[in-house]
Amino acid sequence: MSEHYKINFDMTSNVMQLGIYLLDRNTKKFKHMNITFDTGASRTVISKDILYYLGYDVSTNDKVRIITASGVEFVDKVIVDKIKIGNYVLEYVEVYAHTFPEASFSLGVLGLNIISQFNWNIDFRNRQIAFQFHY
Amino acid sequence: MVLSIQDVNKKFDGEWVFLINCTADEDGNLITGEVVIHSKSRDEVFREMQKYRTVDTLSSIRYVGKLPEGVEVIL
């Protein structure tokens, strides 16, 4: 049985924002950011500016077409060395690098490629989310 | 000055903030941090935070506050 994790979330911008950690390639330390928990997204997407800041190559030739609420976009695939959610660390996670509109108030979305690896229990009253790795 | 995340949320409502020297609890939730950049412009924060690229304390970037009136987000 794998361990349970419990983290807080907030409803900033009226969307569910979770704090996650991405490994910084410059310092080899984790950096924290808030992204949107989005079961409507098939993939995790992170702000291109943030990935660049963390030392990742965001101008690859490995592009993919994504369909958003506002149309079709082409984005770069990036492999993030480590992503930490709560205290659970995922390694070599493929994400898409995208420039979110400033007015979206978001730096990324946590999509189903990560969400589906866990069972989640959302407590809206206490703004807490419990999860457990299920593979 | 190091502030609790609750105080950061109150003080910088409606702004993007970049924090260094953050602390987190055993579950990884941020507890405190030192706001070194804050602005209503996310891009300004992105530009300014380049100065802190080599800082190896725990840092964090986030938008604090509610959406402007009449605006909703669908990603």
Backbone of each chain as ProteinMPNN parsed JSONL, in Angstrom:
{"seq_chain_A": "MSEHYKINFDMTSNVMQLGIYLLDRNTKKFKHMNITFDTGASRTVISKDILYYLGYDVSTNDKVRIITASGVEFVDKVIVDKIKIGNYVLEYVEVYAHTFPEASFSLGVLGLNIISQFNWNIDFRNRQIAFQFHY", "coords_chain_A": {"N_chain_A": [[0.856, -1.191, 0.0], [0.668, 2.154, -0.936], [1.957, 5.306, 0.272], [-0.089, 7.879, 1.807], [-0.696, 11.247, 0.845], [-1.092, 14.675, 1.727], [-2.171, 17.793, 0.771], [-2.533, 21.382, 0.753], [-4.859, 23.436, -1.046], [-5.728, 26.335, -2.997], [-8.34, 28.604, -3.936], [-7.736, 30.649, -5.602], [-8.275, 33.011, -8.118], [-10.598, 31.806, -8.697], [-10.197, 29.238, -9.541], [-8.877, 25.923, -9.011], [-5.983, 25.85, -7.333], [-2.897, 24.313, -7.011], [0.067, 23.826, -5.081], [3.096, 22.986, -6.494], [6.321, 21.428, -7.046], [9.107, 22.035, -9.102], [12.092, 20.708, -10.483], [14.941, 22.688, -10.514], [17.203, 23.186, -13.031], [19.474, 24.711, -12.933], [20.272, 25.144, -10.281], [19.864, 22.739, -9.154], [17.944, 22.418, -7.261], [14.626, 22.258, -5.853], [11.944, 24.301, -7.073], [9.135, 26.246, -6.208], [5.764, 26.518, -7.315], [2.464, 27.683, -8.166], [-0.058, 25.832, -9.727], [-2.836, 25.028, -11.884], [-5.25, 22.638, -11.049], [-6.517, 20.373, -13.221], [-8.725, 18.378, -14.524], [-9.747, 18.358, -17.002], [-7.737, 18.622, -18.771], [-5.61, 16.859, -20.884], [-2.911, 16.659, -20.716], [-0.087, 17.791, -18.775], [0.721, 21.159, -18.56], [3.105, 23.7, -18.625], [4.12, 27.021, -17.871], [6.026, 28.598, -20.35], [7.923, 30.58, -19.77], [8.546, 30.032, -17.127], [9.688, 27.47, -17.311], [11.923, 28.068, -18.864], [13.248, 29.775, -17.109], [13.944, 27.917, -15.203], [15.922, 26.557, -16.441], [15.405, 24.826, -18.565], [15.254, 23.65, -21.967], [13.249, 25.294, -24.075], [12.68, 25.593, -26.666], [12.39, 23.473, -28.555], [12.553, 21.107, -31.306], [10.591, 19.425, -31.133], [7.517, 19.464, -31.436], [4.037, 19.739, -30.575], [0.567, 19.509, -31.325], [-1.935, 21.226, -29.631], [-5.252, 21.376, -28.412], [-7.075, 23.981, -27.289], [-9.389, 25.818, -25.155], [-9.709, 28.061, -26.613], [-8.784, 27.61, -29.16], [-6.456, 26.167, -31.579], [-3.109, 25.307, -30.829], [0.474, 25.238, -31.195], [2.88, 23.598, -29.333], [5.906, 23.165, -27.363], [7.436, 20.074, -26.477], [8.691, 19.164, -23.346], [10.985, 17.599, -21.188], [10.755, 17.363, -17.842], [13.008, 17.137, -15.218], [12.444, 16.432, -12.516], [9.364, 16.383, -10.756], [7.674, 17.442, -7.943], [5.01, 16.605, -5.876], [3.255, 17.353, -3.078], [4.988, 15.254, -1.04], [5.718, 13.491, -2.898], [7.718, 12.326, -5.482], [8.015, 12.631, -8.92], [9.719, 11.405, -11.747], [11.406, 12.52, -14.688], [9.295, 13.728, -16.33], [7.063, 14.277, -18.933], [6.112, 17.357, -20.149], [4.177, 20.073, -21.529], [5.287, 23.068, -22.964], [4.072, 26.26, -22.713], [2.86, 29.516, -23.48], [0.983, 31.142, -21.343], [-1.864, 33.309, -21.354], [-1.536, 36.467, -19.771], [-3.738, 37.286, -18.34], [-4.864, 34.931, -17.534], [-4.045, 34.224, -15.082], [-2.62, 32.037, -14.306], [0.043, 29.656, -14.018], [0.29, 27.29, -15.159], [-1.104, 24.024, -15.927], [-2.081, 21.167, -14.168], [-2.335, 18.187, -15.577], [-4.09, 15.248, -16.86], [-2.128, 13.293, -17.413], [-0.517, 13.253, -15.216], [-2.326, 13.464, -13.06], [-3.858, 11.121, -13.272], [-2.291, 9.133, -12.272], [-2.663, 8.904, -9.641], [-4.917, 8.376, -6.86], [-7.391, 10.602, -5.848], [-8.68, 12.655, -3.256], [-10.828, 15.111, -2.669], [-11.267, 17.762, -0.517], [-13.256, 20.224, -0.283], [-14.296, 21.943, 1.624], [-12.296, 22.238, 3.586], [-10.269, 22.976, 2.005], [-8.342, 21.09, 1.198], [-6.428, 18.454, -0.23], [-6.184, 15.061, -0.626], [-4.057, 12.414, -1.583], [-2.99, 9.436, -3.284], [-0.58, 7.327, -4.618], [-1.323, 5.051, -7.2], [-0.258, 3.063, -8.855]], "CA_chain_A": [[0.0, 0.0, 0.0], [1.537, 3.315, -0.981], [1.696, 6.317, 1.294], [-1.031, 8.962, 1.527], [-0.158, 12.595, 0.944], [-2.174, 15.649, 1.896], [-1.687, 19.153, 0.554], [-3.549, 22.429, 0.696], [-5.011, 24.131, -2.317], [-6.563, 27.514, -2.826], [-9.268, 28.87, -5.047], [-7.331, 31.899, -6.234], [-8.762, 33.161, -9.493], [-11.773, 30.934, -8.806], [-9.834, 27.894, -10.004], [-8.218, 25.171, -7.939], [-4.535, 25.997, -7.522], [-2.066, 23.47, -6.149], [1.495, 24.119, -5.082], [3.955, 21.863, -6.875], [7.73, 21.781, -7.124], [9.84, 21.581, -10.282], [13.531, 20.764, -10.238], [15.679, 23.729, -11.225], [18.428, 22.608, -13.597], [20.625, 25.56, -12.618], [20.713, 24.995, -8.891], [19.547, 21.36, -8.719], [17.014, 22.505, -6.127], [13.236, 22.414, -6.27], [11.306, 25.613, -7.001], [7.698, 26.072, -5.96], [4.844, 27.351, -8.089], [1.065, 27.255, -8.116], [-0.677, 25.576, -11.026], [-4.26, 24.704, -11.806], [-5.636, 21.223, -11.108], [-7.456, 20.426, -14.343], [-9.006, 17.054, -15.087], [-10.128, 18.54, -18.403], [-6.526, 18.703, -19.599], [-5.026, 15.519, -21.018], [-1.479, 16.754, -20.404], [0.368, 18.877, -17.914], [1.298, 22.261, -19.332], [3.783, 24.648, -17.731], [4.523, 28.278, -18.506], [7.321, 28.583, -21.035], [8.853, 31.459, -19.048], [9.002, 29.338, -15.914], [10.604, 26.388, -17.703], [13.169, 28.717, -19.286], [13.873, 30.246, -15.866], [14.483, 26.751, -14.489], [17.043, 25.997, -17.199], [14.991, 23.833, -19.564], [15.222, 24.098, -23.351], [11.827, 25.405, -24.42], [12.537, 25.803, -28.114], [12.786, 22.211, -29.171], [11.869, 20.845, -32.574], [9.588, 18.407, -30.821], [6.294, 20.223, -31.153], [2.797, 18.974, -30.607], [-0.606, 20.376, -31.472], [-2.901, 21.086, -28.545], [-6.519, 22.066, -28.649], [-7.477, 24.674, -26.07], [-10.747, 26.372, -25.209], [-9.776, 29.181, -27.564], [-8.287, 27.275, -30.492], [-5.366, 25.197, -31.724], [-1.786, 25.908, -30.64], [1.594, 24.314, -31.25], [3.706, 23.804, -28.141], [7.095, 22.321, -27.279], [7.503, 19.038, -25.435], [9.869, 19.312, -22.484], [11.059, 16.608, -20.11], [11.176, 17.958, -16.561], [13.781, 16.104, -14.502], [11.664, 15.965, -11.353], [8.241, 17.177, -10.261], [7.286, 16.968, -6.611], [3.671, 16.995, -5.435], [3.352, 16.914, -1.684], [6.355, 14.749, -0.939], [5.889, 12.432, -3.896], [8.553, 12.823, -6.576], [7.919, 11.976, -10.224], [10.936, 11.696, -12.5], [11.39, 12.595, -16.161], [7.89, 13.912, -16.687], [6.865, 15.06, -20.145], [5.12, 18.428, -20.05], [4.169, 20.959, -22.675], [5.644, 24.454, -22.633], [3.09, 27.116, -23.362], [2.752, 30.857, -22.911], [-0.399, 31.414, -20.919], [-2.169, 34.733, -21.313], [-1.339, 37.037, -18.429], [-5.031, 37.388, -17.664], [-5.34, 33.623, -17.076], [-3.628, 34.155, -13.683], [-2.134, 30.69, -14.043], [1.378, 29.353, -14.546], [0.282, 25.955, -15.746], [-2.186, 23.128, -15.516], [-1.739, 19.785, -13.86], [-3.264, 17.44, -16.409], [-4.365, 13.839, -16.551], [-0.951, 12.413, -17.466], [-0.053, 13.131, -13.823], [-3.461, 13.245, -12.148], [-4.373, 9.745, -13.347], [-1.401, 8.194, -11.578], [-3.01, 8.936, -8.217], [-6.31, 8.524, -6.436], [-7.487, 11.913, -5.19], [-9.847, 12.911, -2.427], [-10.835, 16.572, -2.555], [-12.058, 18.302, 0.58], [-13.4, 21.646, -0.612], [-14.56, 22.726, 2.833], [-11.039, 22.545, 4.262], [-9.247, 23.312, 0.998], [-7.259, 20.106, 1.278], [-6.545, 17.377, -1.189], [-5.393, 13.899, -0.22], [-3.838, 11.576, -2.754], [-2.196, 8.226, -3.069], [-0.113, 6.744, -5.872], [-2.041, 3.783, -7.296], [0.351, 2.08, -9.764]], "C_chain_A": [[0.89, 1.239, 0.0], [1.05, 4.374, 0.009], [0.646, 7.338, 0.84], [-0.317, 10.302, 1.675], [-1.335, 13.555, 1.063], [-1.6, 17.041, 1.691], [-2.854, 20.122, 0.502], [-3.713, 22.911, -0.742], [-5.772, 25.422, -2.039], [-7.363, 27.755, -4.087], [-8.995, 30.255, -5.63], [-7.809, 31.9, -7.677], [-9.966, 32.256, -9.746], [-11.465, 29.599, -9.46], [-9.006, 27.231, -8.904], [-6.709, 25.157, -8.19], [-3.773, 25.17, -6.494], [-0.627, 23.952, -6.206], [2.267, 22.87, -5.467], [5.392, 22.365, -6.959], [8.327, 21.222, -8.413], [11.325, 21.679, -9.991], [14.172, 21.812, -11.139], [16.982, 23.124, -11.724], [19.668, 23.435, -13.266], [21.17, 25.254, -11.236], [20.54, 23.575, -8.364], [18.676, 21.345, -7.461], [15.588, 22.631, -6.676], [12.798, 23.876, -6.144], [9.793, 25.387, -6.957], [6.878, 26.992, -6.851], [3.434, 26.822, -7.934], [0.568, 26.992, -9.524], [-2.094, 25.053, -10.802], [-4.483, 23.2, -11.949], [-6.748, 21.115, -12.144], [-7.67, 19.041, -14.957], [-9.496, 17.146, -16.536], [-8.948, 18.66, -19.34], [-5.892, 17.321, -19.694], [-3.552, 15.513, -20.622], [-1.191, 17.901, -19.457], [1.088, 19.919, -18.766], [1.884, 23.263, -18.343], [4.183, 25.883, -18.538], [5.92, 28.159, -19.105], [8.354, 29.436, -20.288], [9.396, 30.784, -17.798], [9.993, 28.233, -16.28], [11.961, 26.958, -18.134], [13.95, 29.168, -18.051], [14.549, 29.088, -15.121], [15.572, 26.02, -15.289], [16.677, 24.949, -18.232], [14.964, 24.471, -20.952], [13.763, 24.115, -23.806], [11.609, 25.683, -25.895], [13.024, 24.562, -28.847], [12.122, 22.088, -30.542], [10.748, 19.838, -32.382], [8.284, 19.101, -30.417], [5.067, 19.325, -31.256], [1.631, 19.963, -30.698], [-1.524, 20.163, -30.268], [-4.152, 21.883, -28.891], [-6.962, 22.668, -27.331], [-8.902, 25.19, -26.235], [-10.852, 27.451, -26.278], [-9.204, 28.852, -28.943], [-7.157, 26.269, -30.466], [-4.028, 25.921, -31.587], [-0.734, 24.83, -30.82], [2.529, 24.626, -30.088], [4.879, 22.84, -28.157], [6.943, 21.277, -26.186], [8.797, 19.233, -24.65], [9.828, 18.196, -21.448], [11.594, 17.304, -18.86], [11.828, 16.852, -15.724], [13.007, 15.537, -13.312], [10.524, 16.934, -11.069], [7.831, 16.58, -8.924], [5.901, 17.51, -6.274], [3.521, 16.452, -4.027], [4.798, 16.476, -1.468], [6.599, 13.616, -1.92], [6.649, 12.998, -5.1], [8.356, 11.96, -7.82], [9.158, 12.364, -11.022], [10.686, 11.673, -13.997], [9.952, 12.654, -16.694], [7.797, 14.775, -17.953], [5.769, 16.102, -19.902], [5.165, 19.225, -21.339], [4.454, 22.379, -22.195], [4.746, 25.392, -23.416], [3.093, 28.496, -22.698], [1.291, 31.137, -22.597], [-0.662, 32.916, -20.983], [-2.041, 35.263, -19.884], [-2.648, 37.043, -17.636], [-5.58, 36.022, -17.243], [-4.994, 33.422, -15.594], [-3.116, 32.771, -13.306], [-0.754, 30.5, -14.66], [1.429, 27.956, -15.142], [-0.946, 25.191, -15.326], [-1.614, 21.743, -15.242], [-2.779, 18.916, -14.569], [-3.305, 15.953, -16.085], [-3.159, 12.912, -16.651], [-0.327, 12.254, -16.081], [-1.215, 12.778, -12.902], [-3.867, 11.776, -12.107], [-3.465, 8.712, -12.688], [-1.747, 8.067, -10.097], [-4.521, 8.821, -8.034], [-6.393, 9.786, -5.576], [-8.768, 11.999, -4.369], [-9.864, 14.401, -2.099], [-11.801, 17.013, -1.462], [-12.171, 19.811, 0.366], [-13.593, 22.503, 0.633], [-13.257, 23.174, 3.501], [-9.907, 22.894, 3.301], [-8.033, 22.383, 1.104], [-7.506, 19.0, 0.276], [-5.61, 16.251, -0.74], [-5.208, 13.012, -1.438], [-2.881, 10.438, -2.438], [-1.834, 7.669, -4.438], [-0.76, 5.369, -6.022], [-1.421, 2.779, -8.253], [1.201, 1.093, -8.978]], "O_chain_A": [[1.775, 1.363, 0.847], [-0.079, 4.343, 0.499], [0.512, 7.622, -0.35], [0.557, 10.463, 2.527], [-2.429, 13.285, 0.566], [-0.645, 17.426, 2.366], [-3.997, 19.744, 0.247], [-2.792, 22.796, -1.551], [-6.382, 25.582, -0.982], [-7.096, 27.19, -5.148], [-9.908, 30.94, -6.091], [-7.742, 30.88, -8.363], [-10.304, 31.977, -10.897], [-12.381, 28.898, -9.892], [-8.505, 27.893, -7.995], [-6.227, 24.532, -9.135], [-3.969, 25.304, -5.286], [-0.156, 24.425, -7.24], [2.113, 21.82, -4.843], [5.645, 23.57, -6.944], [8.081, 20.069, -8.769], [11.774, 22.617, -9.332], [13.974, 21.821, -12.354], [17.775, 22.609, -10.936], [20.786, 22.923, -13.311], [22.379, 25.122, -11.046], [21.004, 23.244, -7.272], [18.678, 20.377, -6.701], [15.381, 23.055, -7.813], [13.221, 24.591, -5.236], [9.259, 24.47, -7.58], [7.275, 28.13, -7.105], [3.232, 25.652, -7.608], [0.745, 27.822, -10.415], [-2.482, 24.69, -9.692], [-3.958, 22.573, -12.868], [-7.813, 21.706, -11.966], [-6.892, 18.596, -15.801], [-9.639, 16.127, -17.213], [-9.117, 18.784, -20.553], [-5.664, 16.68, -18.668], [-3.013, 14.476, -20.236], [-1.961, 18.856, -19.357], [1.949, 19.592, -19.582], [1.247, 23.626, -17.354], [4.533, 25.797, -19.715], [6.859, 27.688, -18.462], [9.521, 29.056, -20.187], [10.567, 30.947, -17.453], [11.024, 28.083, -15.624], [13.01, 26.402, -17.809], [15.161, 28.966, -17.962], [15.593, 29.264, -14.492], [16.078, 24.986, -14.854], [17.557, 24.248, -18.73], [14.691, 25.662, -21.101], [13.125, 23.067, -23.907], [10.492, 25.973, -26.325], [13.954, 24.616, -29.652], [11.239, 22.873, -30.887], [10.057, 19.453, -33.325], [7.995, 19.294, -29.237], [5.073, 18.297, -31.933], [1.708, 21.091, -30.213], [-1.848, 19.023, -29.931], [-4.103, 22.912, -29.566], [-7.198, 21.946, -26.363], [-9.53, 25.031, -27.281], [-11.938, 27.728, -26.789], [-9.145, 29.726, -29.807], [-6.927, 25.6, -29.459], [-3.831, 26.999, -32.147], [-1.01, 23.646, -30.622], [2.92, 25.775, -29.884], [4.863, 21.832, -28.863], [6.398, 21.548, -25.116], [9.863, 19.441, -25.229], [8.771, 17.884, -20.898], [12.733, 17.769, -18.828], [11.263, 15.772, -15.55], [12.926, 14.322, -13.129], [10.697, 18.151, -11.135], [7.662, 15.367, -8.795], [5.649, 18.711, -6.372], [3.642, 15.248, -3.799], [5.725, 17.255, -1.694], [7.569, 12.87, -1.79], [6.263, 14.023, -5.662], [8.505, 10.739, -7.785], [9.596, 13.514, -10.979], [9.864, 10.907, -14.498], [9.481, 11.76, -17.397], [8.378, 15.858, -18.026], [4.653, 15.77, -19.503], [6.082, 19.07, -22.146], [3.94, 22.827, -21.17], [4.675, 25.319, -24.642], [3.306, 28.611, -21.491], [0.475, 31.342, -23.496], [0.233, 33.711, -20.694], [-2.397, 34.584, -18.921], [-2.658, 36.833, -16.424], [-6.658, 35.957, -16.651], [-5.571, 32.561, -14.929], [-3.166, 32.375, -12.141], [-0.425, 31.099, -15.685], [2.484, 27.495, -15.578], [-1.726, 25.639, -14.485], [-0.78, 21.23, -15.989], [-3.954, 18.913, -14.203], [-2.643, 15.476, -15.163], [-3.158, 11.846, -16.037], [0.317, 11.243, -15.8], [-1.095, 11.89, -12.058], [-4.182, 11.244, -11.043], [-3.837, 7.546, -12.563], [-1.19, 7.227, -9.389], [-5.297, 9.13, -8.938], [-5.567, 10.003, -4.69], [-9.808, 11.469, -4.76], [-9.022, 14.891, -1.346], [-12.986, 16.682, -1.482], [-11.298, 20.576, 0.777], [-13.12, 23.637, 0.7], [-13.123, 24.322, 3.925], [-8.759, 23.082, 3.702], [-6.882, 22.817, 1.1], [-8.649, 18.656, -0.027], [-4.419, 16.459, -0.508], [-6.127, 12.878, -2.246], [-2.098, 10.474, -1.489], [-2.691, 7.556, -5.314], [-0.752, 4.587, -5.071], [-2.005, 1.715, -8.457], [1.797, 0.188, -9.563]]}, "seq_chain_B": "MVLSIQDVNKKFDGEWVFLINCTADEDGNLITGEVVIHSKSRDEVFREMQKYRTVDTLSSIRYVGKLPEGVEVIL", "coords_chain_B": {"N_chain_B": [[11.696, 40.935, 4.361], [10.475, 38.268, 6.209], [7.398, 36.676, 5.759], [4.286, 35.15, 6.763], [2.476, 32.885, 4.632], [-0.212, 33.444, 4.615], [-0.213, 36.135, 5.384], [1.166, 37.205, 3.223], [-0.723, 36.762, 1.245], [-2.719, 38.523, 2.078], [-1.45, 41.039, 2.072], [-0.521, 41.432, -0.534], [-2.614, 41.304, -2.262], [-4.11, 40.723, -5.372], [-1.812, 40.824, -6.884], [1.129, 39.591, -8.626], [3.564, 37.604, -7.068], [6.959, 37.042, -6.099], [8.841, 34.901, -4.207], [11.536, 34.319, -1.949], [13.716, 32.338, 0.176], [11.862, 30.574, 1.317], [9.829, 28.584, 3.524], [8.578, 25.294, 4.152], [5.989, 23.013, 5.173], [5.903, 19.604, 6.459], [4.41, 18.327, 4.547], [4.885, 19.694, 2.283], [3.563, 22.068, 1.923], [3.656, 25.555, 1.521], [4.834, 27.716, 4.062], [6.098, 30.068, 5.043], [7.673, 33.002, 3.584], [9.833, 35.271, 1.791], [8.994, 38.138, 0.247], [10.342, 39.312, -2.642], [9.891, 40.398, -5.074], [7.14, 42.056, -6.435], [4.232, 42.661, -8.323], [1.601, 43.992, -10.382], [1.889, 43.188, -12.888], [2.559, 40.256, -14.485], [4.575, 39.699, -16.33], [6.51, 41.552, -15.735], [7.358, 40.605, -13.274], [8.417, 38.152, -14.116], [10.59, 39.13, -15.615], [12.143, 40.457, -13.667], [12.735, 38.416, -11.893], [14.812, 37.026, -12.994], [17.156, 37.853, -11.91], [17.428, 36.345, -9.72], [18.112, 33.819, -10.36], [20.185, 32.117, -9.59], [19.867, 31.815, -6.949], [19.762, 29.668, -4.243], [17.974, 29.066, -2.271], [14.701, 27.984, -1.206], [12.327, 28.979, -3.519], [9.398, 30.726, -4.752], [6.694, 31.312, -6.995], [3.685, 33.052, -7.533], [0.266, 33.973, -8.162], [-1.627, 36.227, -6.324], [-4.703, 36.553, -4.895], [-7.992, 37.563, -5.994], [-9.872, 37.155, -9.058], [-10.329, 39.91, -11.343], [-13.367, 41.818, -11.174], [-16.143, 40.538, -12.974], [-14.727, 38.816, -14.569], [-13.984, 35.532, -15.601], [-12.298, 32.321, -15.602], [-11.535, 29.954, -18.048], [-9.625, 27.344, -18.767]], "CA_chain_B": [[11.038, 40.516, 5.595], [9.784, 36.982, 6.042], [5.988, 36.739, 6.138], [3.528, 33.923, 6.566], [1.791, 32.903, 3.342], [-1.49, 34.133, 4.826], [0.06, 37.576, 5.359], [1.493, 37.54, 1.828], [-1.995, 36.809, 0.515], [-3.45, 39.745, 2.454], [-0.694, 42.252, 1.752], [-0.259, 41.592, -1.97], [-3.84, 40.91, -2.96], [-4.223, 41.236, -6.742], [-0.492, 40.972, -7.499], [2.034, 38.454, -8.745], [4.666, 37.744, -6.107], [8.069, 36.085, -6.159], [9.358, 34.781, -2.848], [12.723, 33.494, -1.697], [13.858, 31.918, 1.587], [10.58, 30.013, 1.756], [9.824, 27.348, 4.3], [7.405, 24.472, 3.875], [5.76, 22.006, 6.209], [6.329, 18.253, 6.064], [3.648, 17.914, 3.37], [5.281, 20.509, 1.138], [2.795, 23.317, 1.855], [4.46, 26.72, 1.9], [4.449, 28.316, 5.345], [6.581, 31.449, 5.066], [8.539, 33.385, 2.484], [10.223, 36.683, 1.726], [8.607, 38.682, -1.062], [11.385, 40.202, -3.166], [9.325, 41.069, -6.253], [5.684, 41.989, -6.539], [3.734, 43.567, -9.354], [0.369, 43.567, -11.039], [2.294, 42.638, -14.185], [3.288, 38.985, -14.395], [5.785, 39.741, -17.154], [7.517, 42.31, -14.988], [7.91, 39.678, -12.274], [9.278, 37.215, -14.857], [11.853, 39.803, -15.975], [12.918, 40.768, -12.467], [13.18, 37.216, -11.158], [16.047, 36.503, -13.598], [18.265, 38.204, -11.001], [17.466, 35.382, -8.612], [18.218, 32.478, -10.955], [21.152, 31.25, -8.913], [19.543, 31.717, -5.517], [19.448, 28.247, -4.041], [16.966, 28.821, -1.236], [13.408, 27.644, -1.82], [11.615, 30.154, -4.024], [8.046, 30.425, -5.206], [5.987, 32.374, -7.712], [2.247, 32.826, -7.485], [-0.641, 35.114, -8.205], [-2.33, 36.316, -5.052], [-5.925, 37.34, -4.924], [-9.156, 37.155, -6.78], [-9.968, 37.7, -10.411], [-11.066, 41.176, -11.434], [-14.83, 41.688, -11.308], [-16.642, 40.302, -14.325], [-13.822, 37.933, -15.318], [-13.881, 34.128, -15.189], [-11.238, 31.631, -16.346], [-11.693, 28.576, -18.531], [-8.328, 27.052, -19.408]], "C_chain_B": [[10.264, 39.215, 5.343], [8.352, 37.102, 6.582], [5.368, 35.347, 6.035], [2.814, 34.019, 5.216], [0.43, 33.594, 3.473], [-1.299, 35.651, 4.779], [0.432, 38.041, 3.952], [0.194, 37.696, 1.032], [-2.776, 38.078, 0.821], [-2.758, 40.994, 1.908], [-0.571, 42.496, 0.247], [-1.454, 41.14, -2.818], [-3.908, 41.556, -4.357], [-2.898, 41.399, -7.457], [0.168, 39.606, -7.71], [3.173, 38.666, -7.763], [5.709, 36.663, -6.362], [8.735, 36.082, -4.797], [10.645, 33.954, -2.835], [12.742, 33.145, -0.204], [12.555, 31.344, 2.137], [10.804, 28.806, 2.662], [8.525, 26.607, 3.988], [7.234, 23.474, 5.012], [6.12, 20.616, 5.659], [5.561, 17.714, 4.85], [3.985, 18.738, 2.129], [4.471, 21.776, 0.974], [3.675, 24.487, 2.292], [3.929, 27.338, 3.179], [4.848, 29.789, 5.385], [7.429, 31.722, 3.829], [8.818, 34.869, 2.521], [9.912, 37.196, 0.323], [9.692, 39.647, -1.528], [10.932, 40.909, -4.445], [7.805, 40.965, -6.148], [5.217, 43.02, -7.543], [2.386, 43.068, -9.841], [0.675, 42.951, -12.4], [3.099, 41.352, -13.994], [4.606, 39.061, -15.165], [6.892, 40.547, -16.484], [8.167, 41.414, -13.931], [8.834, 38.667, -12.962], [10.636, 37.856, -15.166], [12.735, 39.98, -14.751], [13.47, 39.514, -11.791], [14.42, 36.575, -11.783], [17.25, 36.777, -12.693], [18.465, 37.143, -9.923], [17.664, 33.95, -9.113], [19.145, 31.559, -10.179], [20.896, 31.142, -7.41], [19.117, 30.279, -5.216], [18.587, 27.993, -2.801], [15.657, 28.492, -1.954], [12.705, 28.931, -2.252], [10.258, 29.732, -4.564], [7.502, 31.609, -5.99], [4.512, 32.035, -7.719], [1.488, 34.127, -7.721], [-1.446, 35.075, -6.919], [-3.605, 37.124, -5.248], [-6.991, 36.77, -5.829], [-9.055, 37.724, -8.188], [-10.662, 39.056, -10.375], [-12.56, 40.902, -11.639], [-15.233, 41.466, -12.761], [-15.79, 39.387, -15.165], [-13.904, 36.523, -14.745], [-12.834, 33.455, -16.066], [-11.693, 30.253, -16.763], [-10.43, 28.261, -19.293], [-8.487, 26.008, -20.496]], "O_chain_B": [[9.503, 39.101, 4.382], [8.128, 37.564, 7.701], [5.864, 34.483, 5.312], [2.577, 35.119, 4.717], [-0.024, 34.254, 2.538], [-2.12, 36.367, 4.206], [0.059, 39.138, 3.538], [0.035, 38.635, 0.253], [-3.419, 38.647, -0.062], [-3.402, 41.886, 1.355], [-0.523, 43.645, -0.192], [-1.297, 40.659, -3.94], [-3.78, 42.772, -4.498], [-2.835, 42.03, -8.512], [-0.182, 38.616, -7.068], [3.69, 39.776, -7.636], [5.4, 35.546, -6.774], [9.145, 37.127, -4.291], [10.807, 33.015, -3.614], [11.897, 33.6, 0.567], [12.192, 31.599, 3.286], [11.818, 28.112, 2.576], [7.517, 27.207, 3.615], [8.184, 23.133, 5.716], [6.584, 20.488, 4.526], [6.003, 16.764, 4.203], [3.433, 18.506, 1.054], [4.655, 22.5, -0.004], [4.357, 24.412, 3.315], [2.718, 27.468, 3.36], [4.036, 30.651, 5.721], [7.845, 30.803, 3.124], [8.126, 35.629, 3.198], [10.496, 36.743, -0.661], [9.936, 40.672, -0.892], [11.527, 41.909, -4.847], [7.263, 39.912, -5.814], [5.751, 44.127, -7.603], [2.065, 41.885, -9.73], [-0.169, 42.277, -12.991], [4.185, 41.366, -13.414], [5.628, 38.55, -14.708], [8.075, 40.248, -16.652], [9.379, 41.464, -13.724], [9.91, 38.36, -12.449], [11.685, 37.231, -15.008], [13.93, 39.689, -14.79], [14.543, 39.548, -11.188], [15.021, 35.684, -11.183], [18.233, 36.035, -12.706], [19.523, 37.055, -9.3], [17.417, 32.989, -8.385], [18.916, 30.351, -10.118], [21.627, 30.458, -6.694], [18.217, 29.743, -5.863], [18.478, 26.86, -2.334], [15.53, 28.699, -3.161], [12.514, 29.849, -1.454], [10.001, 28.552, -4.803], [7.809, 32.763, -5.689], [4.129, 30.877, -7.89], [2.006, 35.223, -7.506], [-1.891, 34.013, -6.482], [-3.561, 38.26, -5.721], [-6.891, 35.656, -6.345], [-8.273, 38.634, -8.467], [-11.479, 39.323, -9.494], [-12.948, 39.881, -12.206], [-14.723, 42.128, -13.665], [-16.076, 39.185, -16.346], [-13.893, 36.347, -13.527], [-12.512, 33.951, -17.146], [-12.178, 29.472, -15.944], [-10.179, 28.839, -20.351], [-7.508, 25.637, -21.143]]}, "name": "protein", "num_of_chains": 2, "seq": "MSEHYKINFDMTSNVMQLGIYLLDRNTKKFKHMNITFDTGASRTVISKDILYYLGYDVSTNDKVRIITASGVEFVDKVIVDKIKIGNYVLEYVEVYAHTFPEASFSLGVLGLNIISQFNWNIDFRNRQIAFQFHYMVLSIQDVNKKFDGEWVFLINCTADEDGNLITGEVVIHSKSRDEVFREMQKYRTVDTLSSIRYVGKLPEGVEVIL"}
